[in-house]
Amino acid sequence: MSQRISDEAGNNEQDLSQLPELPPGILIPAPSKIPRRRTRWPDAIDVIFEKDPACNNILEALLYQGLWAMIYHRIAHALYTAHIPLLPRLISQFARFMTGGIEIHPGAQIGKRFFIDHGAGVVIGETAIIGDNVMLYHQVTLGATGWWRPGPGRKQKRHPTIEDDVTIGVGAAVLGPITIGRGSRIGAMALVLESVPPNSVVASKPAELLVKGGEPLVKHQELTQGWNGKDSWEMDYQI
C-alpha cells in the first residue's frame, strides 16, 4: 500500500515538473476530473453560471449585459447573412447603447457559449470569427490594423479568428487577421499582433514598483527623476 502511494506521488511530481513556466502574475487552475453540472437553462445563460461565480440565480443572469448583446447580435447577424441592408447595423448600434458599449458588427461569426464578463467597452469587428466556449473580459478589442479595402468580388479578412476555449483578459487588443489557437489565454492589457499557437499563454509586462515607502528605488532612478522627493508628490512630465 505504502509503495503504491509513493509511486503515485512520484508520478504527480513528474507531471508537475513538465508544466510550462508561466509569466509572473499568471495562474492556470488545476484541471478538475469532476465535470460541472449543467443547469436547465440554454447555453447563453448556462455559460454565465459556469464562468461567473457571482451569478446566483436566473434573475441575476438576465441582467448581464453580455447576454443581451448576444441576443441582439444573433438577430442582427441573421439579417446580415440574409443581405438585408441597414437594419442589422441599426440593431448593433442600438445594442451598443443598451449594453454600455458592447459593439459587435453584425458580420462577426460567434459560436456557442460565448461570454462577456463585466460587459462594457467591447469591440468585435466585421470579419472576426469566434469559436465555442470563448470568454472575454471588458474593454477587449478584436479589431483590424491599418487601412483595408475590399478585394475583387469579396471582402478581405481583417479581424482575428478566436478558436474554441480561449479566454481574453481585460483591456487586451487582438488586431489583424491572425488566429488565437484553441485553449489559449491572453492576459490583461496585452497587444497581440501575431498568431498564437493552441494552448498558449500571452501576457503583457506587469507594472513595476518605482517608489517604495516614499523612496525611489535605485534600479528605476531614470524613471523617477520627475518625483520631487518623498515629501512632494508633484510629478514632472519626464515620466
C-alpha atoms as an extended CHARMM CRD file, in Angstrom:
* protein
*
       239  EXT
         1         1  MET       CA              0.0000000000        0.0000000000        0.0000000000  PROA      1               0.0000000000
         2         2  SER       CA              2.7390000000        2.4840000000        1.0040000000  PROA      2               0.0000000000
         3         3  GLN       CA              4.6780000000        1.5700000000       -2.1380000000  PROA      3               0.0000000000
         4         4  ARG       CA              1.6570000000        2.3970000000       -4.3270000000  PROA      4               0.0000000000
         5         5  ILE       CA              1.1800000000        5.7970000000       -2.6390000000  PROA      5               0.0000000000
         6         6  SER       CA              4.8690000000        6.5260000000       -3.1250000000  PROA      6               0.0000000000
         7         7  ASP       CA              4.6370000000        5.6250000000       -6.8120000000  PROA      7               0.0000000000
         8         8  GLU       CA              1.5740000000        7.8540000000       -7.2670000000  PROA      8               0.0000000000
         9         9  ALA       CA              3.3180000000       10.7470000000       -5.5460000000  PROA      9               0.0000000000
        10        10  GLY       CA              6.3140000000       10.2820000000       -7.7920000000  PROA      10              0.0000000000
        11        11  ASN       CA              4.1110000000       10.3200000000      -10.8740000000  PROA      11              0.0000000000
        12        12  ASN       CA              2.4390000000       13.5420000000       -9.7080000000  PROA      12              0.0000000000
        13        13  GLU       CA              5.8090000000       15.1960000000       -9.1850000000  PROA      13              0.0000000000
        14        14  GLN       CA              6.8600000000       14.1820000000      -12.6670000000  PROA      14              0.0000000000
        15        15  ASP       CA              3.6750000000       15.5970000000      -14.1570000000  PROA      15              0.0000000000
        16        16  LEU       CA              4.1140000000       18.9170000000      -12.3070000000  PROA      16              0.0000000000
        17        17  SER       CA              7.6940000000       19.2180000000      -13.4800000000  PROA      17              0.0000000000
        18        18  GLN       CA              6.5230000000       19.0410000000      -17.0800000000  PROA      18              0.0000000000
        19        19  LEU       CA              4.1810000000       22.0200000000      -16.7340000000  PROA      19              0.0000000000
        20        20  PRO       CA              5.3150000000       25.1470000000      -18.6550000000  PROA      20              0.0000000000
        21        21  GLU       CA              6.7560000000       28.0700000000      -16.7140000000  PROA      21              0.0000000000
        22        22  LEU       CA              4.2690000000       30.9410000000      -16.6360000000  PROA      22              0.0000000000
        23        23  PRO       CA              4.9300000000       34.7100000000      -16.5630000000  PROA      23              0.0000000000
        24        24  PRO       CA              4.5950000000       36.4580000000      -13.1590000000  PROA      24              0.0000000000
        25        25  GLY       CA              1.0030000000       37.0100000000      -12.1270000000  PROA      25              0.0000000000
        26        26  ILE       CA             -0.4370000000       34.3750000000      -14.4660000000  PROA      26              0.0000000000
        27        27  LEU       CA             -2.2300000000       31.4630000000      -12.8260000000  PROA      27              0.0000000000
        28        28  ILE       CA             -3.8890000000       28.4990000000      -14.5070000000  PROA      28              0.0000000000
        29        29  PRO       CA             -6.2870000000       26.4860000000      -12.3210000000  PROA      29              0.0000000000
        30        30  ALA       CA             -5.6380000000       22.7850000000      -11.9620000000  PROA      30              0.0000000000
        31        31  PRO       CA             -7.9260000000       20.6970000000      -14.1690000000  PROA      31              0.0000000000
        32        32  SER       CA            -10.8490000000       19.0550000000      -12.4100000000  PROA      32              0.0000000000
        33        33  LYS       CA            -11.8940000000       15.4780000000      -13.0450000000  PROA      33              0.0000000000
        34        34  ILE       CA            -15.4650000000       16.1960000000      -11.9010000000  PROA      34              0.0000000000
        35        35  PRO       CA            -17.4680000000       17.8500000000      -14.7080000000  PROA      35              0.0000000000
        36        36  ARG       CA            -19.6360000000       20.8100000000      -13.7800000000  PROA      36              0.0000000000
        37        37  ARG       CA            -23.3160000000       20.0140000000      -13.5470000000  PROA      37              0.0000000000
        38        38  ARG       CA            -25.2000000000       21.9040000000      -16.2300000000  PROA      38              0.0000000000
        39        39  THR       CA            -28.2410000000       23.9590000000      -15.4210000000  PROA      39              0.0000000000
        40        40  ARG       CA            -31.5640000000       23.5780000000      -17.1910000000  PROA      40              0.0000000000
        41        41  TRP       CA            -31.1220000000       26.8930000000      -18.9850000000  PROA      41              0.0000000000
        42        42  PRO       CA            -29.9570000000       27.3990000000      -22.6110000000  PROA      42              0.0000000000
        43        43  ASP       CA            -26.2500000000       27.7250000000      -23.3720000000  PROA      43              0.0000000000
        44        44  ALA       CA            -26.2980000000       31.5380000000      -23.4230000000  PROA      44              0.0000000000
        45        45  ILE       CA            -27.4900000000       31.5540000000      -19.7970000000  PROA      45              0.0000000000
        46        46  ASP       CA            -25.8380000000       28.3710000000      -18.5610000000  PROA      46              0.0000000000
        47        47  VAL       CA            -22.4070000000       29.7360000000      -19.5090000000  PROA      47              0.0000000000
        48        48  ILE       CA            -22.9800000000       32.6850000000      -17.1620000000  PROA      48              0.0000000000
        49        49  PHE       CA            -23.3820000000       30.3390000000      -14.2130000000  PROA      49              0.0000000000
        50        50  GLU       CA            -20.2940000000       28.4270000000      -15.3460000000  PROA      50              0.0000000000
        51        51  LYS       CA            -17.9920000000       31.4060000000      -15.8630000000  PROA      51              0.0000000000
        52        52  ASP       CA            -19.1030000000       33.8390000000      -13.1590000000  PROA      52              0.0000000000
        53        53  PRO       CA            -19.4560000000       32.6360000000       -9.5350000000  PROA      53              0.0000000000
        54        54  ALA       CA            -21.0680000000       35.9960000000       -8.6890000000  PROA      54              0.0000000000
        55        55  CYS       CA            -24.2270000000       34.9770000000      -10.5440000000  PROA      55              0.0000000000
        56        56  ASN       CA            -26.5750000000       33.3010000000       -8.0520000000  PROA      56              0.0000000000
        57        57  ASN       CA            -29.8920000000       32.9090000000       -9.8550000000  PROA      57              0.0000000000
        58        58  ILE       CA            -31.6700000000       33.2770000000      -13.1740000000  PROA      58              0.0000000000
        59        59  LEU       CA            -32.8920000000       36.8040000000      -12.4090000000  PROA      59              0.0000000000
        60        60  GLU       CA            -29.3140000000       37.9840000000      -11.9770000000  PROA      60              0.0000000000
        61        61  ALA       CA            -28.2690000000       36.1880000000      -15.1700000000  PROA      61              0.0000000000
        62        62  LEU       CA            -30.9240000000       38.0910000000      -17.1240000000  PROA      62              0.0000000000
        63        63  LEU       CA            -29.3270000000       41.3710000000      -16.0360000000  PROA      63              0.0000000000
        64        64  TYR       CA            -25.9750000000       40.5780000000      -17.6740000000  PROA      64              0.0000000000
        65        65  GLN       CA            -25.1840000000       42.9830000000      -20.4950000000  PROA      65              0.0000000000
        66        66  GLY       CA            -23.2360000000       40.3320000000      -22.3840000000  PROA      66              0.0000000000
        67        67  LEU       CA            -26.3380000000       38.1310000000      -22.6010000000  PROA      67              0.0000000000
        68        68  TRP       CA            -28.3930000000       40.8750000000      -24.2180000000  PROA      68              0.0000000000
        69        69  ALA       CA            -25.5310000000       41.8160000000      -26.5080000000  PROA      69              0.0000000000
        70        70  MET       CA            -25.5690000000       38.2740000000      -27.8620000000  PROA      70              0.0000000000
        71        71  ILE       CA            -29.3530000000       38.2150000000      -28.2360000000  PROA      71              0.0000000000
        72        72  TYR       CA            -29.2190000000       41.3920000000      -30.3070000000  PROA      72              0.0000000000
        73        73  HSD       CA            -26.2480000000       40.0800000000      -32.2840000000  PROA      73              0.0000000000
        74        74  ARG       CA            -27.9280000000       36.7960000000      -33.2020000000  PROA      74              0.0000000000
        75        75  ILE       CA            -30.8090000000       38.7890000000      -34.7050000000  PROA      75              0.0000000000
        76        76  ALA       CA            -28.5330000000       41.2750000000      -36.4710000000  PROA      76              0.0000000000
        77        77  HSD       CA            -26.2850000000       38.5150000000      -37.8500000000  PROA      77              0.0000000000
        78        78  ALA       CA            -29.2360000000       36.6010000000      -39.2740000000  PROA      78              0.0000000000
        79        79  LEU       CA            -30.4070000000       39.7240000000      -41.0900000000  PROA      79              0.0000000000
        80        80  TYR       CA            -26.8470000000       40.4520000000      -42.2330000000  PROA      80              0.0000000000
        81        81  THR       CA            -26.4110000000       36.9890000000      -43.7640000000  PROA      81              0.0000000000
        82        82  ALA       CA            -29.7840000000       37.4780000000      -45.4940000000  PROA      82              0.0000000000
        83        83  HSD       CA            -28.2850000000       40.5980000000      -47.1380000000  PROA      83              0.0000000000
        84        84  ILE       CA            -30.8560000000       42.9180000000      -45.6190000000  PROA      84              0.0000000000
        85        85  PRO       CA            -29.3860000000       46.4570000000      -45.7500000000  PROA      85              0.0000000000
        86        86  LEU       CA            -29.0620000000       48.9610000000      -42.9010000000  PROA      86              0.0000000000
        87        87  LEU       CA            -31.3000000000       47.1810000000      -40.3710000000  PROA      87              0.0000000000
        88        88  PRO       CA            -28.5310000000       44.9250000000      -38.9840000000  PROA      88              0.0000000000
        89        89  ARG       CA            -26.3290000000       47.9700000000      -38.3040000000  PROA      89              0.0000000000
        90        90  LEU       CA            -29.2110000000       49.7840000000      -36.6440000000  PROA      90              0.0000000000
        91        91  ILE       CA            -29.7120000000       46.8060000000      -34.3310000000  PROA      91              0.0000000000
        92        92  SER       CA            -25.9940000000       46.6090000000      -33.4900000000  PROA      92              0.0000000000
        93        93  GLN       CA            -25.8710000000       50.3320000000      -32.6820000000  PROA      93              0.0000000000
        94        94  PHE       CA            -28.9930000000       50.0590000000      -30.5530000000  PROA      94              0.0000000000
        95        95  ALA       CA            -27.3880000000       47.1180000000      -28.7390000000  PROA      95              0.0000000000
        96        96  ARG       CA            -24.2620000000       49.2010000000      -28.1610000000  PROA      96              0.0000000000
        97        97  PHE       CA            -26.3760000000       51.8880000000      -26.4870000000  PROA      97              0.0000000000
        98        98  MET       CA            -28.3690000000       49.4100000000      -24.3900000000  PROA      98              0.0000000000
        99        99  THR       CA            -25.3960000000       47.3310000000      -23.2230000000  PROA      99              0.0000000000
       100       100  GLY       CA            -22.9870000000       50.0340000000      -22.1380000000  PROA      100             0.0000000000
       101       101  GLY       CA            -20.7110000000       49.9630000000      -25.1660000000  PROA      101             0.0000000000
       102       102  ILE       CA            -20.6030000000       46.3530000000      -26.3780000000  PROA      102             0.0000000000
       103       103  GLU       CA            -20.2520000000       46.8790000000      -30.1290000000  PROA      103             0.0000000000
       104       104  ILE       CA            -20.4210000000       43.7410000000      -32.2520000000  PROA      104             0.0000000000
       105       105  HSD       CA            -20.5550000000       44.1160000000      -36.0080000000  PROA      105             0.0000000000
       106       106  PRO       CA            -23.4480000000       42.1140000000      -37.4990000000  PROA      106             0.0000000000
       107       107  GLY       CA            -20.9960000000       40.2940000000      -39.7790000000  PROA      107             0.0000000000
       108       108  ALA       CA            -18.9860000000       38.7780000000      -36.9040000000  PROA      108             0.0000000000
       109       109  GLN       CA            -19.3710000000       34.9990000000      -36.5620000000  PROA      109             0.0000000000
       110       110  ILE       CA            -19.7190000000       33.8770000000      -32.9410000000  PROA      110             0.0000000000
       111       111  GLY       CA            -20.0480000000       30.3040000000      -31.7040000000  PROA      111             0.0000000000
       112       112  LYS       CA            -21.8910000000       28.7720000000      -28.7750000000  PROA      112             0.0000000000
       113       113  ARG       CA            -21.4100000000       29.5740000000      -25.0730000000  PROA      113             0.0000000000
       114       114  PHE       CA            -19.8070000000       32.9640000000      -25.7290000000  PROA      114             0.0000000000
       115       115  PHE       CA            -19.5000000000       35.0490000000      -22.5590000000  PROA      115             0.0000000000
       116       116  ILE       CA            -18.5070000000       38.6610000000      -21.8880000000  PROA      116             0.0000000000
       117       117  ASP       CA            -17.7990000000       39.3000000000      -18.2140000000  PROA      117             0.0000000000
       118       118  HSD       CA            -18.4340000000       42.8320000000      -16.9120000000  PROA      118             0.0000000000
       119       119  GLY       CA            -19.7350000000       43.7350000000      -20.3610000000  PROA      119             0.0000000000
       120       120  ALA       CA            -18.5300000000       47.2280000000      -21.2350000000  PROA      120             0.0000000000
       121       121  GLY       CA            -16.4140000000       48.7200000000      -23.9820000000  PROA      121             0.0000000000
       122       122  VAL       CA            -16.0340000000       45.5430000000      -26.0660000000  PROA      122             0.0000000000
       123       123  VAL       CA            -15.4600000000       45.9100000000      -29.8290000000  PROA      123             0.0000000000
       124       124  ILE       CA            -15.7050000000       42.9990000000      -32.2760000000  PROA      124             0.0000000000
       125       125  GLY       CA            -15.0950000000       43.6760000000      -35.9660000000  PROA      125             0.0000000000
       126       126  GLU       CA            -16.9590000000       42.5610000000      -39.0550000000  PROA      126             0.0000000000
       127       127  THR       CA            -14.7730000000       39.6610000000      -40.1820000000  PROA      127             0.0000000000
       128       128  ALA       CA            -13.9880000000       38.3420000000      -36.6870000000  PROA      128             0.0000000000
       129       129  ILE       CA            -14.6510000000       34.6270000000      -36.1620000000  PROA      129             0.0000000000
       130       130  ILE       CA            -15.1310000000       33.3580000000      -32.6030000000  PROA      130             0.0000000000
       131       131  GLY       CA            -15.3870000000       29.6820000000      -31.7130000000  PROA      131             0.0000000000
       132       132  ASP       CA            -17.2380000000       27.9250000000      -28.9050000000  PROA      132             0.0000000000
       133       133  ASN       CA            -16.7780000000       28.4930000000      -25.1860000000  PROA      133             0.0000000000
       134       134  VAL       CA            -14.8600000000       31.7590000000      -25.5890000000  PROA      134             0.0000000000
       135       135  MET       CA            -14.7370000000       34.2940000000      -22.7530000000  PROA      135             0.0000000000
       136       136  LEU       CA            -13.8970000000       38.0000000000      -23.0000000000  PROA      136             0.0000000000
       137       137  TYR       CA            -13.4980000000       40.4900000000      -20.1990000000  PROA      137             0.0000000000
       138       138  HSD       CA            -14.4180000000       44.1530000000      -20.5350000000  PROA      138             0.0000000000
       139       139  GLN       CA            -12.6270000000       46.5860000000      -22.8590000000  PROA      139             0.0000000000
       140       140  VAL       CA            -11.4000000000       43.8510000000      -25.2040000000  PROA      140             0.0000000000
       141       141  THR       CA            -10.9410000000       44.7760000000      -28.8600000000  PROA      141             0.0000000000
       142       142  LEU       CA            -10.9660000000       42.2760000000      -31.7190000000  PROA      142             0.0000000000
       143       143  GLY       CA            -10.0550000000       44.7310000000      -34.4450000000  PROA      143             0.0000000000
       144       144  ALA       CA             -8.1160000000       45.3960000000      -37.6200000000  PROA      144             0.0000000000
       145       145  THR       CA             -4.8660000000       47.1950000000      -38.3410000000  PROA      145             0.0000000000
       146       146  GLY       CA             -4.2250000000       49.8270000000      -40.9980000000  PROA      146             0.0000000000
       147       147  TRP       CA             -6.4830000000       50.7250000000      -43.8910000000  PROA      147             0.0000000000
       148       148  TRP       CA             -8.1830000000       47.7880000000      -45.5620000000  PROA      148             0.0000000000
       149       149  ARG       CA            -10.0400000000       47.8110000000      -48.8370000000  PROA      149             0.0000000000
       150       150  PRO       CA            -12.3310000000       45.1150000000      -50.2440000000  PROA      150             0.0000000000
       151       151  GLY       CA            -10.6840000000       42.6810000000      -52.6100000000  PROA      151             0.0000000000
       152       152  PRO       CA            -12.1060000000       41.8970000000      -56.0580000000  PROA      152             0.0000000000
       153       153  GLY       CA            -15.5440000000       40.3960000000      -55.5720000000  PROA      153             0.0000000000
       154       154  ARG       CA            -15.1260000000       39.6500000000      -51.8600000000  PROA      154             0.0000000000
       155       155  LYS       CA            -14.2240000000       41.1770000000      -48.5370000000  PROA      155             0.0000000000
       156       156  GLN       CA            -10.8030000000       40.6110000000      -47.0600000000  PROA      156             0.0000000000
       157       157  LYS       CA            -10.3330000000       39.0120000000      -43.6730000000  PROA      157             0.0000000000
       158       158  ARG       CA             -9.3310000000       41.9500000000      -41.4920000000  PROA      158             0.0000000000
       159       159  HSD       CA            -10.1150000000       40.7640000000      -37.9720000000  PROA      159             0.0000000000
       160       160  PRO       CA             -8.9260000000       37.8980000000      -35.7490000000  PROA      160             0.0000000000
       161       161  THR       CA            -10.0730000000       34.3180000000      -35.5620000000  PROA      161             0.0000000000
       162       162  ILE       CA            -10.5150000000       33.1510000000      -31.9580000000  PROA      162             0.0000000000
       163       163  GLU       CA            -10.6680000000       29.3770000000      -31.6820000000  PROA      163             0.0000000000
       164       164  ASP       CA            -12.5430000000       27.3340000000      -29.0600000000  PROA      164             0.0000000000
       165       165  ASP       CA            -11.9300000000       27.6120000000      -25.2920000000  PROA      165             0.0000000000
       166       166  VAL       CA             -9.9810000000       30.8890000000      -25.4190000000  PROA      166             0.0000000000
       167       167  THR       CA            -10.0400000000       33.4830000000      -22.6200000000  PROA      167             0.0000000000
       168       168  ILE       CA             -9.0230000000       37.1010000000      -23.2830000000  PROA      168             0.0000000000
       169       169  GLY       CA             -8.3180000000       39.3660000000      -20.3010000000  PROA      169             0.0000000000
       170       170  VAL       CA             -9.4080000000       42.9280000000      -19.5970000000  PROA      170             0.0000000000
       171       171  GLY       CA             -8.1720000000       45.6230000000      -21.9510000000  PROA      171             0.0000000000
       172       172  ALA       CA             -6.4810000000       43.2460000000      -24.3830000000  PROA      172             0.0000000000
       173       173  ALA       CA             -6.3660000000       44.1180000000      -28.0720000000  PROA      173             0.0000000000
       174       174  VAL       CA             -6.1260000000       41.3810000000      -30.6960000000  PROA      174             0.0000000000
       175       175  LEU       CA             -5.6290000000       43.0600000000      -34.0610000000  PROA      175             0.0000000000
       176       176  GLY       CA             -5.4470000000       41.8920000000      -37.6440000000  PROA      176             0.0000000000
       177       177  PRO       CA             -6.3180000000       38.6590000000      -39.4890000000  PROA      177             0.0000000000
       178       178  ILE       CA             -4.4720000000       36.4590000000      -37.0050000000  PROA      178             0.0000000000
       179       179  THR       CA             -5.5170000000       33.2830000000      -35.1800000000  PROA      179             0.0000000000
       180       180  ILE       CA             -5.5860000000       32.6950000000      -31.4370000000  PROA      180             0.0000000000
       181       181  GLY       CA             -5.2240000000       28.9260000000      -31.0350000000  PROA      181             0.0000000000
       182       182  ARG       CA             -7.6150000000       26.7320000000      -29.1280000000  PROA      182             0.0000000000
       183       183  GLY       CA             -7.3220000000       26.7710000000      -25.3360000000  PROA      183             0.0000000000
       184       184  SER       CA             -5.0580000000       29.8290000000      -25.2000000000  PROA      184             0.0000000000
       185       185  ARG       CA             -5.1230000000       32.6070000000      -22.5940000000  PROA      185             0.0000000000
       186       186  ILE       CA             -4.4860000000       36.2590000000      -23.4290000000  PROA      186             0.0000000000
       187       187  GLY       CA             -3.5760000000       38.3140000000      -20.3610000000  PROA      187             0.0000000000
       188       188  ALA       CA             -4.8800000000       41.7380000000      -19.3930000000  PROA      188             0.0000000000
       189       189  MET       CA             -3.7100000000       44.7490000000      -21.4500000000  PROA      189             0.0000000000
       190       190  ALA       CA             -1.8750000000       42.5440000000      -23.9550000000  PROA      190             0.0000000000
       191       191  LEU       CA             -1.4370000000       43.7880000000      -27.5240000000  PROA      191             0.0000000000
       192       192  VAL       CA             -1.4460000000       40.7700000000      -29.8360000000  PROA      192             0.0000000000
       193       193  LEU       CA             -0.4450000000       41.3000000000      -33.4720000000  PROA      193             0.0000000000
       194       194  GLU       CA              0.7330000000       37.7860000000      -34.3730000000  PROA      194             0.0000000000
       195       195  SER       CA             -0.9690000000       34.4060000000      -34.3880000000  PROA      195             0.0000000000
       196       196  VAL       CA             -0.7710000000       32.3480000000      -31.2030000000  PROA      196             0.0000000000
       197       197  PRO       CA             -0.4610000000       28.5180000000      -31.2050000000  PROA      197             0.0000000000
       198       198  PRO       CA             -3.0170000000       26.3910000000      -29.3380000000  PROA      198             0.0000000000
       199       199  ASN       CA             -2.7470000000       26.1170000000      -25.5350000000  PROA      199             0.0000000000
       200       200  SER       CA             -0.5390000000       29.1920000000      -25.2100000000  PROA      200             0.0000000000
       201       201  VAL       CA             -0.3660000000       31.9810000000      -22.6200000000  PROA      201             0.0000000000
       202       202  VAL       CA              0.3000000000       35.5800000000      -23.6940000000  PROA      202             0.0000000000
       203       203  ALA       CA              0.8790000000       38.2790000000      -21.0730000000  PROA      203             0.0000000000
       204       204  SER       CA              1.9350000000       41.9090000000      -21.1900000000  PROA      204             0.0000000000
       205       205  LYS       CA              4.7250000000       43.2290000000      -18.9670000000  PROA      205             0.0000000000
       206       206  PRO       CA              3.4050000000       43.7870000000      -15.4080000000  PROA      206             0.0000000000
       207       207  ALA       CA              3.5940000000       47.1900000000      -13.7250000000  PROA      207             0.0000000000
       208       208  GLU       CA              6.8460000000       47.8760000000      -11.8500000000  PROA      208             0.0000000000
       209       209  LEU       CA              7.2560000000       49.4540000000       -8.4200000000  PROA      209             0.0000000000
       210       210  LEU       CA              9.1230000000       52.7610000000       -8.8420000000  PROA      210             0.0000000000
       211       211  VAL       CA              8.7720000000       54.3060000000       -5.3650000000  PROA      211             0.0000000000
       212       212  LYS       CA              8.5870000000       52.2290000000       -2.1990000000  PROA      212             0.0000000000
       213       213  GLY       CA              7.7620000000       53.8070000000        1.1470000000  PROA      213             0.0000000000
       214       214  GLY       CA              8.3480000000       57.2540000000       -0.3280000000  PROA      214             0.0000000000
       215       215  GLU       CA             11.8370000000       56.3830000000       -1.5690000000  PROA      215             0.0000000000
       216       216  PRO       CA             12.6050000000       55.8930000000       -5.2930000000  PROA      216             0.0000000000
       217       217  LEU       CA             14.1030000000       52.5010000000       -5.9940000000  PROA      217             0.0000000000
       218       218  VAL       CA             17.6950000000       52.6100000000       -7.2390000000  PROA      218             0.0000000000
       219       219  LYS       CA             17.1010000000       50.3790000000      -10.2270000000  PROA      219             0.0000000000
       220       220  HSD       CA             14.4340000000       52.7520000000      -11.5150000000  PROA      220             0.0000000000
       221       221  GLN       CA             16.0850000000       56.0960000000      -10.8950000000  PROA      221             0.0000000000
       222       222  GLU       CA             15.8980000000       57.0170000000      -14.5690000000  PROA      222             0.0000000000
       223       223  LEU       CA             12.1060000000       56.6780000000      -14.3840000000  PROA      223             0.0000000000
       224       224  THR       CA             11.6400000000       58.5930000000      -11.1340000000  PROA      224             0.0000000000
       225       225  GLN       CA             13.5210000000       61.7840000000      -11.9250000000  PROA      225             0.0000000000
       226       226  GLY       CA             10.2230000000       63.6540000000      -12.0990000000  PROA      226             0.0000000000
       227       227  TRP       CA              9.4320000000       62.9520000000       -8.4350000000  PROA      227             0.0000000000
       228       228  ASN       CA             10.4610000000       65.8680000000       -6.2190000000  PROA      228             0.0000000000
       229       229  GLY       CA             11.4550000000       63.8530000000       -3.1710000000  PROA      229             0.0000000000
       230       230  LYS       CA              9.4160000000       61.8600000000       -0.6650000000  PROA      230             0.0000000000
       231       231  ASP       CA              7.6780000000       64.9280000000        0.7900000000  PROA      231             0.0000000000
       232       232  SER       CA              6.4300000000       66.2600000000       -2.5280000000  PROA      232             0.0000000000
       233       233  TRP       CA              4.3830000000       64.1140000000       -4.8700000000  PROA      233             0.0000000000
       234       234  GLU       CA              4.2030000000       66.5320000000       -7.7790000000  PROA      234             0.0000000000
       235       235  MET       CA              5.2190000000       64.6720000000      -10.8970000000  PROA      235             0.0000000000
       236       236  ASP       CA              7.1750000000       66.1260000000      -13.7690000000  PROA      236             0.0000000000
       237       237  TYR       CA              6.3480000000       65.3160000000      -17.3970000000  PROA      237             0.0000000000
       238       238  GLN       CA              9.5530000000       63.2670000000      -17.6840000000  PROA      238             0.0000000000
       239       239  ILE       CA              7.7420000000       60.1450000000      -16.5380000000  PROA      239             0.0000000000
